[in-house]
């Protein structure tokens, strides 16, 4: 799009540079390389405003973004917000530590390829990025860039990327300092925009010589000339660093003494508003100061999304801080100290700890950090705790239980079990620096041991563990509150649902009273899951929906309720809404997230992709989940993943994949060991693995063994009172046992299933995990044998298609076919080709065709399609 020739009043538009940057649409990478203050960010702003690209994803980078996990997560979030077509399920930025950069780049490539319109990705201030992992991902992406994706990198220093191939192929647009240098005519326009007079030729020439076209220096000089007159420009004869120093002097000397002091002192604050400045700088003039600075355009920039908050240009802030350290060194530490107390009162602990660290008061810093760790643990901000743990020496952490205990809990919850074990063992061996009357270090450490054991060993949690210890009070670590939630979780794992409910309700009440909002949310999720498994669907749904809609989106607790909401939406067949919540959650799912959240998001997205026929994507999602689960002993979550793998292979007719998964996870051995003998107590892993073995048996034509195994599963699940899983197992039994019954008896079987569990409990998950149920119910409903409410059939339009029933086969296959013909007929029903049938049965293609001819003749059909349309899969 053409740019206007004349800027709006008060605007300084660099039309030529905007047009130059617009050429970025012709190459995969554009590099803006110039020193600070050269106008890179301003150019990007003007290009984005005037060139009109369809999609622009812009990231302003900061030093913390050098962490590859943070960098890629921020990128995924911003891209998802700006580009609806960007599918975050293709790209999981949080598992960067477990994957090589090439694999991450491949996933990113696949995700970006889904965007059909031109996409511009802008990284500003890229000089902060040094991480080899991040640079390797970008290198790999640029080696084979996606179609219509263009990267723009703005940096003060050359990025550590391999750009030689792009240069050789003329696929790199480089805009450097020479292009960014301000031209004489532009200086005149800039002076006019700033309200100044036209510059004389000799003054303009001198300014251009001294600044070498550095736009920030030119602007500094022009602003200074308005303070002290045009003669000021004649005195500019220093190099660029000296110009910046002169800028600080010129601006400060042009202000009243009070404003000058506040101007310098406020530079110690990353961002500020009038209230903060008045409190920390001990003044009542901050509002007027900010207004005056803003009117003078002294590089005072509003903070996006925070009305009334401002920040200084980074260069200006550095100059002001340096000047303050020279002129008023004694005020620096007190300002940081007062800022610490201000942000603690505001519960803005990231800022509080930043200032406490810089004030030089070790005792204040430790106290602030202890309060921060406690607050972050209560609210679920695990990343803040983990970030400080990386920055602090281990010796300091281990000397303070109020740092070590939250860190160990956070490491445990985020599945960093080896690090948690290291700190816990070191803590036990470290003498405490202090003790209080209500603080029992031995009890705290015993609790942390049980906490680690529970999450690391999952359902194998410390056989014979002394759970009574968890029920005793233990002072300021709030052990009893955490313990109640732990015991509730333990009972949920083992199917003791009533006990899980009782402990979870008690835990939630105590945790909310103590201000542990995140763990209280976790206890609430346990309540919802227990009710759901007990069959109290209405109660569970109401509880989840209420808290999902009333919890702030930026709170970590929201992710817990969103996880429950995914289950609710999916079961109600609101698949588009379930996908949206999953995609909203996916960028948040990190190594600091609960395993239940990660598994729910991955399994649901995989199932949605499978429903859409995207089998490669759904399989990749499950493999990624298995990779994450390798971090701990997550047998039950692995079993859920295996069940979904086998289910997808069975329903998709992927027999080789099914056999591979069965062999990989030893399903044949499991079925052999569990078809007889005493029944075990309920466990999720046993039940899920059992259902996977049932699918494998069905695929192999071993229906009777499958029925026998289902009956054993049902007995165990019913004894545990887990109605949701019982409905699924019962539905599978119905599909297998009703196969050869006449339609009226099949309908009575379905009606009995509905009577036992309730119609609305026969939901999307039941249809998924009982393959064959939906075609059975659809056929009976379509021919009028099964009566169902209209509202129910409308809820599942993909199931109840109302397609006219096909006439039945002329003969019963089991009665007229030989064993070999029946074997081939079963494989034919499941969609195998002639070649696949020959491979599975061990006979030649010619013999297979001869058998098929006999089968068609005996059953009164003439083509393969009749088998698929007129008989359900076996």
N, C-alpha and C positions, 0 to 999 in steps of 0.2 A: 504494500500500500504506500502511495506517495506521501511524503511528509510535507507539512505546510512550510512555505517559505518564510513566513513572518510569525514569530512567537507571539503568544498571548501577552497582554500587558503585564509587566513584572516578571516575565519568564525569560530565561536565557537558554534557548534551544539550539543545540549544535547539529543542524540539519545534515551537514556533510558526514559527520561521524555516525549519525543514526542510519543514514543510507548505506554507509560502509558496513555497519554491523548487520544490516538487513541481509547482506550476502552470506550470513551464517546459514541461511536456508539451503545453500548449495554444497555444504561440506559437513562431514560428521563432527568436526571439532573446530571451535573458534577459541583462540587464546588471547585474552586481554592481559598483557603483562606490562606493569608500570609501577613506580613507587607509590606510596601512600599519598593521597591528595591529588592524584593525577586526573581524577574525574571518572574512574571506572564505574563506580556504583551509580553516579549521576547519568552516565551514558546508558547503562542498562535500564534505568528507570525511564529515560526518554524513549529508548528503543521499544520497550515493552508498551509504553503508552501510545506511541505513534505508528509503529510498524504493523501492528495488528495480527500477530501470529495466533493460530487457533488455540493452542495450549502452551502455556509456559509454567514450568515447575521451577521455582526459584528458591534456593537455599542460601541464606546468609550464614556463613560458617563462623564458628567460634572455637577457641582452643579445646573445649571439651569434645568437640566433634572429631578430634583425632582418634577417638576410640571407634573402631570399625563398627561395633554393634550399634552405638549411638548414631553414627553417620548414616548407616544403611537403614536403621529404623526410622530416623527423621525423614530420610528420602522417601521411604515407602508411605509414610503418613501424608507427606505433602503431595506426593503424586496421586495417591488415592483421593485426596480432597480436591485436587485440581482437574483430574482426568477420570471421569466416570468409567471409561473403558479399561482402565488399568486394573488388572485382576491380581489382588494381593495374594491369592492362594497359590500363584505361580512363584512367588518370591517371598521367602521367609527370612527377614534380615537378622533375626535374633540368634540363629544357629551358625553364625559366621565362624565361631571358634571351632566348630566340629567339621566344617567343610573346607576343601581347598578353594582358593579364589576362582579357579576356572569353573568349578561347579556353581558357585554363587553367580558368576557372570552369565553362565548358561541359563540359570533360572531367571535372572534379570532380563536377559535377551528374550526369553520366551514370553515374559510378562509384557515387555515393551512392544513386542510384535503384535499384541492384541489391539494396540492403539492404531486406528486406521488413519486418523488425521495427523498432519505434521506436529511433532512434539519437540519443544525446546526445553532442555534441562540446563539451568543456569546455576553454577556454583560461584558465589561471590566470596572474596577473602579466602581463597583456596590455599594461601600460604600457611594456614594453620594445619594443613593435612600432611602428615609425614608417615602415617602408618603404612607399613609394607602391604598389609592385607588389603586396605582400602585402595591403595594405588594399583595393586595387582588386579583387583576386580575391574577397575576402570580401564586398565591396559587391555585386559582380556576382552572387555566389551568393545573397545575401540578397534581391536584386531579384526572383528567382524561385526560392525555396527548394525543395529536393526534398521530396517527401511524407514525413512522419514523421521528418524530420531536424530536430533542435533544437540551436541553438548557445547556450552559456552562456559569457559573457565576464566574467571578474573582473579589475578593473583599479584602480589607484590614481588614474589620471587618465582623463578622457573619451577614448575611442578615436577615432581620426581616421576614423570611418565616417559614411556618410550615413544617418542614422537617422530623418529627418523623415517619410518615407513610412510607415515602420513605426509611428511614433507616431500619425500621422493615421489609420491603419487599425486601431489598437488591437491591433497584432501584436507589441508590444514590452513585455516585463515588466521593469520597472526596480526594483531593490532597492538603495537608497542607504544613506547613513550613518544616516538617521533610523530606518530599519527595523532596521539592525544594532546600534543603540545598546543596550547591556545595560540591562535593567530592574532595579529595586530587588530584586524577589524573586529574580531570577537572580543578582544579586551575592551574596545570602545563600547560595544553592545553590553558587555558585562557591567561596565562602569555606569551606563545609563540605567540598567535594571536595578542597580544598587542605589540609585538616586544621585549619582555623582555627575560632575561636569565632564565634557569631552576633554581628553588628554592631549596636551600639546605633543607635536611630533617628537621632539627631543626627549620629553618625559616618557612617552610611550616606548621609544627605542631603548632608553636606558632600562626601563622596567622589563622589557622583553629580554635584554641582555642578561640582567641580573637573575631573573627567575628562570631563564631558559624555557619559557613557555609552560612552566609548572603552574597549573591552574589554581591550586590551593594557595601557592605563594602569591600569585597575582591577586587573588581575592583578599588575602590577608593585607597586602599592600594597599589595595583600594579602600578597604575598611579603615585602615590606619590613616589614610589620607583624609578621610572624612572627619576623623577625630581631631587631627592636628594641622590640617591644611595640605595643599598640594606640595609644599616644600618637603613633606615627609618622604615622598617618593624619591627625592634627590639623595636621601641618606641611606637608601637601600643598597648596600655594597657587600653583603655577606653571602656565604654559601647557604644552601637550603636549611641545614640545621640551625644556623644562626638566624635565618629568616623566621623560623618557628619561634626561636627564643625572643626575637624582636616582637613577634606577634603577641606573645604573652605579655611582654612589657608594655606594648602600645595599648592593648585592650585594658590591661589592669590600670595603667596610669590614667586612662581616660574615664575611669569610674570613680565615684566618691569613695572615700576610704572604707566606710562600712560595706558598701557593695563590693569593693575590691577584695576585702577580706572574705566575705561570704562566697564570692566567686571562686576564689582559690580553695577554700575549705570544702565547698560542695563537690569539688572534683574528687574527693576521697570516696564519694558515693557512686556506685555503678549507675544507678538510676535514682531519681529523687522527685519528690513533690514538695509543696509548700509545708505540709504538716511535718514531714520527715526533717526538712531543713530547719524549721523552727525548733523542733525538739532536740536534734543532735547538735546543731550549730548554736543553739541557745540564743535565738533571735525571734523577733516578731515581724520581720520585714521580708521574709522569703518570698511571699507571693508577689510583692512589688518587684523584687529582684528578678524573679523568673520572667515576669511580664516585660521588664526592661530588656533583659538579655534576648528574649524571643523577638522583640521588636527590632533589635539591632542585628538580627541574623548572625549572632556570634556562635554559629555551629551548635546551636541548641536544638536537639532533635526530639520530637515526641516519640514516646514508646508505644509501639503498635499494640492495640488492644487494652491499653491502660490509660484512660483519659486522665489528664492532669499530671502525668508522669513524664519526665524528660531524661535525656542523657546528653553528654557532651560528645562531640566528635572525638574519636579515640586519640588522635594526635593532640588535640587541644587539652584533653584531660591529662595526658602524660606531661605536657608542658606545665600545666597548672600544678600538678602534684610535685613536680621537680622544684618549681618556684616556691611552693609552700614549705617543702623540706628545707630550703635555704633560708627563707625569711621567718618562718614560724615553726621551727622543728618541735617545740614543746607542745604544740596543740594537736599533733598528728595522733599520738596514742590516745589522748582523751576523747577525740572525735570517734575513733574506732571503738572505744569502750562504750560511749553513749549509743552509738549505732547498734552495737551488740545488744544492749538492753532494749532498745526500741524494737528491734526485729524479733527478739525473744517474746516481748509482750504481744507482738502481732502474730506470733507463731509462724513467722517466716524464717525457719531455721537454716535454709541454705544461705541467706544473706547474713543471718546472725553469726553462723560459724565462720563465714568468710571474714567478717570484721573482727571477730574474736581472735582468729588466727593471726591477724595483722597488727593487733594492738600490742603484742609483745608480752602480754600477761598470761603466763602458762596456766595459772590457777583458773582464771576466767575462761580461757579456752577449753580446758578440760570440763569445767562445770557446764559450759554452753553445749559442748559436744555430747555430754551425758544426757542432758535434757533433750537435745536433738535426736539422739538415738532412741530415747524412750518415746518421743512423739512420733518419729517415723515408724517405729515398730507398731505403735497403736493404730496408725492410720494406713499402714501398708506400703509406705514408700521405701521399699527394699533397696532400690537402686541408689538412694542417697547413702544408706548405711554401707553398702558395698563399695561405693565410690570413695568414701573417706577411709575405709579399711585399706584400700590400695595405697592411699597417700600417707598413712601413718605407720610408724615403725611398730612391729609386733610387740616389742617390749613395753611400749606405752599402753597399747590396748590391754595387754595381759595384766598390767598393774592395776587396772580399774575394772572391777566386775560390771559396773554399769555401762561400760563399753563392750566388754568381752561377751557378756550374756546376750544382749540383743544381737550382736554380730553372729554368734554361734546359732541362735534361733533363726536368723535370716538366712544364713548359709544352709541350714538344714532344710528350711522351707523352699529354698531355691535350688535344692538338689545338688549342692556342692558338698557332698558328704565327706570327701577326703579332707577338704579344707576345714570343715566343721570339726572333724575328728582331730586334726592337728591342733586347732585352737583349744578344743576341750581338754585334750591331754596336757597341753602346755599350761592351761589355766589351773588344772589340778596340781601341777608341780610348781606353780608360782606363788610365793607368799603374798598375801593381800597387803595393800598399802594402808587400808583403814577398815574399820568395822563400825557398825552402828547397832543399837540395841535390837532393832527389828529386822536385822539383816543376817541371815544364816547362810554363809558361803557354802557349807557342805550340802545343805538342802538344795540350793540353787544348782549346784553342779550335778547332784543326783538327778534333778529334774531335767537338766539339759541332756544328760546321758539317756534317759528314757525317751525324751523328745527325739533325739537323733536315731535311736533304735527303732522307734515307731515308724518314722518316715523312710529310713533307709531299708528296713527289712519288711515293710508293708505288712501283709497278712501273716508273715512268719515272726511278727514282733515278739521278741523275747518270750519264748515259751516259759510259762511260769513266772512272768514278770510280777513284781510286787506293785499291783495297781493301787493298793491302799496308800502307798507313799504319795501318789498323785492327789489323794483326797485330803491331805493335811495342809494346813495353812503354813505359809512360809514368807511372810513379810512383803517387802516392797517390790519383789519381782512378780507379784501377782500370780504366784504359781498355782493357787487353787483355781483361779479363773481359767488359765490355760489348760490345766489338768482336766477340768470338766469337759472342755472341747475335745481334748485328746482322747478321753475315754469314749465320748460320743462317736468320734470318728472310728475308733477301734471297733465298737459294736456295729457300726454301719458296715465296715469291711467284712465282718463275719455274719452279716444277715440277722443280727439281733436288733430288729428294727424298733420294737417298743422301748428297749433300753436305750438305743441311740436317740430316740425322740426325747425321752425323759432327761438324759444328760445334756442334750443339745439345748433344750429350753432353759434348763437351769444355767448352763454356761452362757447363753446369750444374755440372760437377765443380768448376771454378775458382770460380764464383760462390758455391757453398755453402761452400767453404773460406774465402772472403773475407767471408762473412756477408751477402751480397746475396740475401736470401731471396726477395724479390719477383721480381727479374729471373731468379733460378734457377727459380722457378715458371713464368715465361714461357718459359724455355728448355725446361722439361719439357713445357709445352703444345705447343711446336713438335715435340718428339720424338713425342708422341702423335699429332698431326695428320699428320706425315710417315709414321708407321707405318700410320695409318688409310688414307691415300691410296695407300700401296704395297700395300694389301690385307692387311697383318698385323693383322687385326682383333682377334684374341685378345690379342695383345701390347699393342695400344693400349688396349683396354678394361681389361685388368688394371692397367696403369700408372695410368690415370685413376682407376679405382675405389679403388685403394689410397690414393692421395694425397688424394682427396676425403674419405674417411672418417677419415684420420689428421691432417688439417689443422684447426686450431682455427677455429671458425666466425667468431670476431671478428677473424681475421687477414685483411688484404687479399688474401693469397695464396689463401685459400679461394675467392674469387670466380673466380680463374683455373681452378682444378680444377672448380668448379661449372659453368663454361662448357663444359668438355670433357664433364662428366657429362650435360649437357643433350643433347648429340649422341648419346652412348651410349644414354641412355634412349629417345630418340625413335627411333633406328634399330632398337632392340629392341621397338618398338611399346608401350613402357611409357608411354603418353601421359599418364596422370594424374600419374605421378611426374615426367615431364618438365615438365609445366605447373607443378607445385609448385616445382621448383627454379627455373624461369624467374621465377615470381612472387616467390620469395625473393630472386632476383638483381635484379629490376627496381628496387626502391628504392635498391639500391646502385649501379646503373648511372648514372654521372654523367659530367660533362665531364672527369673525371680518369681515366676507365676506358679500357682498351684498346679499339680499334675492333672487334677480333674479338669481344670480349665483347658489346658493344652490338649488333652485327649478328646474332650468334647468338641472343641473347635476343629481339630484335624479330622476326626471321624465323621462329623456332620458334613464338612466340606467335601470330603471324599465321597460320601454317600450321595450328595447332591450332584457331584460331577458324574458319578456312575449312572444316576437317573437320566442325565443328559446325554449319555452315550460317550462320554469322554473318559474312556477306560484307562488310557495312558496317564492322564492327569490324576485320576482317582488312585491309581496304583502308586504313582510317585508320592502322593500325599501320605499314604499308609507307610511307605518305606521311610519317609522322613520322620514320621512319628516313632517308628521302631528305633531309628537312630537316636532320637532324644531319650527314649526310655532305657537305652543302654547305660545311662548314667547311674542307675540305681537298680535295686531289686524290685522291679515293678511287674511281678508276674501277672497280676490281675489286669493291668492296663495292656500288657502284651497279649494276654488272652483275648481281650476285646478286639485288638487290632487283627489278630489271627482270625477270629470269627468273621470279621468284616472282609478280610482277604478271601477266605473260602466262600463266603456268601456271594461276593461279587463274581468270583470265578464260576460258581455254580449257575447263577442266574444269567451270566453273560455267555455261557457255553464255552468257557475257556478251560478246556479239560487239561491241557498240558500245564497251565498255570496252577490249576487246582491240585494236580498231582505233585507239582513242585513245592507248593506251600505245605501240603500234607506231609511230604517227606522231610522238609526243612524243620517242621515242628513235631515230627513223630506222632502224627494222629493215629496211624495204624496201631502203634504200640499202646497208645492211650486207650483206644477202643478195645483192644484185646484185654487190657488190664482192668477195665471198668465195666465190661458186659456182665460180669458175675461178681459174687462176693458181697460182703457186708457193705451197706451204704455209708458213705462218709458224711460228716457234718457239712452243712452248706458253706461254700466259699464261692465268691464271684469267679475266680479263675477256673475252678473245677467246672462250674456250670457253663461258662462261656466256651471253654475248651471242649466240653461235652457236646454242645450244640454244633461246634465246628466239625467234630467227629461224625455227628449225625449227617451233616451235609455231605461229607466225604463218603459215608456209607451209601447214601442215596445215589450219589453220582456213580458209584460202582455197582449199582443194581442190588445192593444188599438191604432191601427194604425191611425184612423181618428183623435183622440186627439193629437197624435204625429205630424201628418201633420199640424194640426191647430197651435200647439205650434211652430213648425218650421217656419211657415209663419210669426208669430209674431216676432220671433227672427230675421228672415231675414230682416224684415222691419226696425227694430231698427239698425241692423248692417249696412245695406246699407245706412241708413240716416247718420250714423257716418263715412261712407266711408272706413270701414275696410274690404278691399277686401279679405284678407287671411281668415278671419273668415267667410265672406259671401260665399266664395267658399266651405267651409266645410258644412255650413248649407244647401246651395243649393244642394250639392251632396247628403246629407241625404234625402232631399225632393225628388230628382230624384229616389233614391233607393226605397222609399216607394210608390211613385205615378206610377212608371213605372213597378211595379211588375206584373201587370196583362195585360200589353200591349204586342202586338206582337213585335218580335225582330226588325223590321224596325223602329217602333216608339220609341222603347227603344234606338236604335242607334241615332235617331234624337235628343233625349233628351240628350244623352252624347255629341253629337257634339255641341249642343247649350251651354252646360256647358263649353266645351272647348273654344268656341267662346267668351263667356262672360269673362273668366278669363285667357285665354292663356294656351296652352298645358303644358308648364313647370311649371305652377302654380298648376297643378293637380299632386301633389307630394306625397312623403311618408306620410306626416302628414295628407293629405286629405284622402288617402287610409285608414289610421289608424282610423281616427275620423269619417269616413262615412262608417260604416260596411256594407258590401254588394256591395260597388262600385267596388272593385277590381274583385270579381267573375263575376259581371255583364259585366264589360268592357272586361275581359278575354274571356268570352263566346261569346260575340258579335265579338270580334277580331278573335277568333279561327275559327268561322264559316264564316268569311268573310263579316259579316254585317257591321262592324266598321273598317274603314281604319285608321291605325296609323303608323307614321314614324318608321322605323326599329331602329333608335337610341333611340327613346323613350321607345320602348318595351324592348330593351336590357338594359336600365337603371334600369328597374324593373323586373328582371328575375323571382322573386318569385311571381309576379302578373301575368305576361303574360307567362304562361307555355306552351301554344300551345297544350294543351291536346285536343284530338279530342272530339268534343261536343257529349254528350249523347243524344240519341233520346228523344224527349219530352214525357211527360205523355200522355196516350191515352185520358184523359179527364181533363177538368179544375176543380181542387178541389173545387173552390168556387161555381161551378154550380151543382155539383153532390153530394156533401157531406152535411149531416145534420149539424146543428150548433155544436152538441156535437162531431161529427166525425171531423169537421173542427178544433175544439179546440184540439183534440187529435192529428190530423195530424200536426198542428203547433208545438206542443211540440215534436213530432217525428222528424220533420225537424231540430229542434234545438239540437238534439242528446240525448234526455232524454231516460232513460231505461224504460221498462214497469213498474217497481216498482215506479220510479220517476213520471211517467205519472199518475199512480193511485193515488199517494199522492197529486199531484197538482190538479187533477180533482175531487177527493173525491169519486172515484168509486173503486170497487174491481179489483184485478189483472185479475180475470176471465172475468169480464165485459170489461176491457181494451183489452184483447186479442180478444174478440168477435168483438169489434169495429174495431180493426186493421184488422181482417179478412175481414170485409165488406169494409174497406177503400182500401185494396189491390185489391179486386175484382172490385170495381168501377173505380179505376185508371188504371187498367190493369198491375199491377206489382205483383211480387211474393215474395219480400223480403224487409226488412228494408233498406238495402244498396241502393236499387234503389231510395228510397225517398231522401237519402242524396246526391246521385250523380246527380240526374236528376232534382232536384228543389232547388232553393236558399232558405236559411233560411228565415223564415217569421218574 
